[in-house]
């Protein structure tokens, strides 16, 4: 597990949750013989290089590394649309500007490799979570250290448009070592958009 960094740990944490949702019997019946394809974002300070493709066999519990899909800087959280994959770049500076980044990737033929469409600065340090809107036109990102949430518009091919809407939070908590300021963890879409 150390080879992939902390991003892979998220998958192991998420899989039992996904299996528990919607009924075990139904999920097991649907997945008999079906291998699930998974993307794993990673931290890239060590041996890891970016976003990896994995396959998971629910019948046997086997999780297999199928290889690097794309090299990327600190893609610790990944969200996949139909043909486009989005990843945070969990940094405090991106493309020479303060703040982290978001990157949009398109699948190459065969869906084994990703190619960069574009990247944008999130206007807040260390983005740690992103969420694609139900209609596929917007992407939200939570900037942990920046204490804010960024909302990006997407164009027809899935590229991130410039000029995100920023919602800056303020305040502190009772633990001055951990809660000196706001830390945005998540930015989800309501069912009504």
N, C-alpha and C positions, 0 to 999 in steps of 0.2 A: 504494500500500500504506500510506502514511503516514496516510491518511484513517481507517483502521480501527484503528490502533495495533498493539501487539505481539500481540494475540490472533489476528489473521489470519495472522501469520507461523507460528503453531502449525499451522494448517491446511495450509499449504504444506509444512511439515516432515512432517506426518502422512500426507499423501496418497501419497507414494512408498512409505512403509512399508506402508500398507494394500494398495496394488497388489501389493507383493512377497509378501504373505501369501496362502497358499492357491493359488498357481499363477497365472501371468499369463494363460495361454490361457483358463482357465476364467473368470476375472474379466472378460476382454475380451469373451468370448462372451455372458456374462450381461448386460453393460452396453451391448451394441450398441443404440444408439438410446435408451437410458434415461438420463435426467438424474438426478443424485444431488442430494438436498436436504441442505444443511449449515447448521448454526448456528455462528456465530462470536462468541465472547465477546471483549470488548475492554477496554482500559484507557481510562478516560473523562476523563483530565486534559486532553485536547486537544479535537478536533472530534468524536470518537466519543461516542455517547450510551448505548450498552448492548449488547444482543444483536441481531445482524443475521442475516437469512435470505440464504443464497447458494444458487445452483444451479451444479453442476459437470457438464459434459458430457465424459465420459471419452474419447469418440471424437475430439473436437476439442481438448480441453484448456481449453475456455472456462470461466472462472469469473465469474459474474455476480452483482452485488449486487442482491438483490430488495427490500431495504429493512430498516428497523428493525422488529424483532419486539416489543421492549419496551425502555423506558428503565430502566436499572439502574446502580447505583454499582459501578464496577470489577469487572464480571462476567468476569474473566480466564479462567475455566475453566468449561465447560458440559458437563453430562451429560444425555442425554435418555432418559426411560423411554417407555412406550407413549403416554400422554396427558399426562405431566407432564415439565417441564424443570427441572433444578436448576442453579443457578449459585453459585459462590463470590462473595463481595463482598470483594475483596482489599484490606482496609483494616486500620488498627491500632485503630480505634474504630468501632462500629456500633450504631445506635439508642441513642446516648448512653452506651454501655458499652464498656470496653476490650475489644479483640479484634475479629476480622473477623466476617463474616456469611455465612450461606447463605440463599438464597431459592428458593422453590418456585413455579413458574408453571404454569398450565394453558393449553392452546391454546383460543383462541376459535374460533367457527365459521369454517370455511374454512382453518384452520391457517395464517393469515398473521400473526396477532397473538397475543401472550401476555398473560395477566393474572395478577397476583400472587395466590397462595394465601396464603402467609405467609413470614416470615423469622425466623431465630433467630441468636443470637450463637454463634460457634464456640468461645468461651473460649480463643482464641489468636489472635495477630496474623497478618495476611496469609495467609489460607487460599489455597492455590495449586492444589489438586487435590481432586477428589471422585470417589467411585465408588459406584454403586448396587449393592446385593447382588443375587445371581441370583434370589432369591425376591421382590424388590421391596419388602421390608419395612424395610430399613435403608439408611442413607447414611453413608459415612465421608468425612471431610475432613482433609487434611493442612494444618496451620498452620505455614507456613515460619518466620516470625520467632518465633512462640510456641514452636516446637520440640515441638509435641504433635500428637496425632491425636484427633479427636472422632468419636464414633459416635452417630448419631441414629436413633431409631425413627421410622417413618412411619405415619400413620394410613391408613384405607381410601381416602381421596381424595388421598393423596400429600402431605399437609401434614407439615411437620417438627414433631415433638413436642418439648416442653421437656425440659431435663435430660439433655443428652448425657453419655455415658460418655467421660471424658478419660483418655488415656494420655500422661503427660508424660515426655519423654525428658530425659537429662542428659548432661553431658560436653562436651569441647571437642576441637579438632584441632590439628595442628601449625602451622597458619597463623592467628595470632591476629587478623588483620584480617578474615578470612572465616569462621573457625571458632571464634569466641569462645564459642559455645554450639551446641546442636542446631538443625538446620534440617530439618524434616520436608518432604519433597518429594512423597511419594506414599503412598496408602493403598488397597491393592487387596484384593479378596476372593479367598480360596482357592476352588478349584472345589467343594469340599465344604461351602462356606458358612462 
